[in-house]
Amino acid sequence: MKRRALSLIILGSMLLCSIFLVVRPAASSAPSSSETLLGAGALWAANGGTKAAYVDFYDNLAAYPNPLKSADSYLPMKNEVVSVLEGDGFTVDTFSTIPDNLTQYNLVYLDAYWALEPADEPAIRSYVFNGGGVCVWGGAICYLASYSKTFNAGMDLSAVEPWFGASSYVNTGEYACVAVANPLGTSLNVGDPLFAYPNHSQAGITDMSADSQVVALWDDGSTFAFTHEYGQGRVYYQSNLQEQTPPTQQPSGSNEALALTLLGGFDYGVAEPAKVKVFAELKDPVTMEPISGASMKIQVFDPNDTLWVSASMIEAINGTGIYEWDSPDTVANMNLQPGVYLAQVTASNGISSASEIMLFHIDPSPNSSGTITLPFYLAIIAALILGEIVIAQVLLRKASKGHKEHPT
């Protein structure tokens, strides 16, 4: 009897478990990385508040039709944004135009291009200055800087730069990634993918204000997301959302890595009147012939692991497979933080790819930590000169070889 009773209890438990599995609601999918970042940006901008006004494309086009786009095409985006905001604790009211009384909201989210005009800009500026939070999506900021009811608004943002935090808009695309560790308190890390698009029709921001904080970049170096404070308020900008986290960019074709060698891991004094230089030599892994015309990207991270530079490297002499990057100014003029910098160079010829890293140092001034002796200083200069001589010899040898193989 006891065995039979135990069997009935087990059978009943299994049945109840099965019923629960069938009738329980499906678990919601985890937010994508770009949705996670947007939610964190909205919370940061709202600064503890939870009431949001969302001026969205769908409601704007439903109320004021535009032949360029239908309202229905923006309904999925409206639903996604509302879901992100509500998921982070916001109460969301949606609007077709900017509401008259912004001060009743902790956050104003703007994505409806044609709901915005330069005449609205003073109200937004005042709202932020007096403690409001604003989230700006995509190219919406352009319509506060210049009047347009098409997709061809101006790209000059100087009219809104004081409160927005940047002065230029650009069209960009392809891949966007996180640029700082744990942006806005998230668990995202440097290099985590945020958005992928095959052509350059996405929104990017350049010419950042000195007090703006970039948190994500497109692979051409333009800004995907950033924060800015103005008066008592806060502004968060994000280029776009992607429902699923895009895969890390992978080259097509052969998986055999290219032969990539880096040179330039020197020590620089913090007051040194010289530019930081990095050289890369790219060769075919089988023939060891130089590869010219490759796509070469460099990213440099400062001692705090924050992205400092994202740029392209150029071929020093055509046909040599030797690529060069120079810092935008001298070490002395850039006021760089002393410490160890990490440079990552990625190369691709459209079929295969390669990636290498190297370190260089920015040494503190003699007055900041003891005295640097003259012999030590001369040794640094000698090392720099020797490095330049080696590089020059390689370039000349390559150039000479090229002339012999292709006589005029």
Buried (B, 14 or more C-beta within 10 A) or exposed (E): EEEEEEEEEEEEEEEEEEEEEEEEEEEEEEBBBBBBBBBBBBBBBBBEBBEBBBBBBBBBBBEBEBEEBEBEEBBEBBEBBBBBBEEBEBEBEBBBBBBEEBEEBBBBBBBBBBBBBBEBBEBBBBBBBEBBBBBBBBBBBBBBBBEBEEEEBBBBBEBBBBBBBBBBBBEBBBBBBBBBBEBBEBEBEBEBBBBBBEEEEBBBBBBBBEEBBBBBBBBBBBBBBBBBBBBEBBBBBBBBBBEEBBEEBEBEEEEEBBBBBBBBBBEBBBBBEBBBBBBBBBBBBEEEEBBBEBBBBBBBBBBEEBBBBBBEBEBBBEBBBBBBBBBEEBBBEBEBBBEEBBBBBBBBBEEBBBEBEBEBBBBBEBEEEEEBEEEEEEEBEEEBEEBEEEBEEBBEEBBEEBEEEEEE
